[in-house]
Amino acid sequence: MAKYLIGVDFQPGNVDTPMSEWTPEEVQAHLDYYGTLNEELIASGELVGSTILTGPDLAKIVRSEGGTPVVTDGPFQEFKEWLAGFQVVEVESEERAIEIAARVSAVPGPGGVPLAQPIHVRQVMDDAPSDVDSMDDFLRTAEGVR
C-alpha cells in the first residue's frame, strides 16, 4: 500500500464567493461534508492523518546559515497558492487516492454546488534520498522526468 498526500489550497474552484460571504448553513454543510468523508476514511482504515493549517498571514519563513535564524513573514505568494490543509491516506492504488481527491474537490459551496476545487495528489516517498544516486533520481522526478 502507498501513502498519498491530498492537499487543499485556497483556489475557489467553480465559486468565486469568499467563504466569509456564505450563509452559516452553507459553511456548516461544507464542514459536515469534510467530517463525513473523514469518518468514512477512518472507518475504512485509509486515513493516516489530516491537518488544517493556520492562515497564510501567520506563516513564517526561517533562514539560517547555522547561527541565529532570520525569521520573516512571507513568502507572499498569491493567497490561492497557500496550502490550507491536507490528508494523508494509505491506499491500494493511485486510482483510489484520486477517487478520494475527487470527493474532496466536490465539497459543497454556496447553494450546495460542488466547488470543483483543484486538489493536489502526491505520493509520499517511502524513503528520503540518502545518497547521491537516490537524490539524483528524486530530482529527475521533481523536474518532470520519469
Secondary structure by P-SEA (a helix, b strand, c coil): cbbbbbcccccccccccccccccaaaaaaaaaaaaaaaaaaaaaccccbbbbbcccccbbbbbbcccbbbbbccccccccccccbbbbbbcccaaaaaaaaaaaaacccccccccccbbbbbbccccccccaaaaaaaaaaaaccc
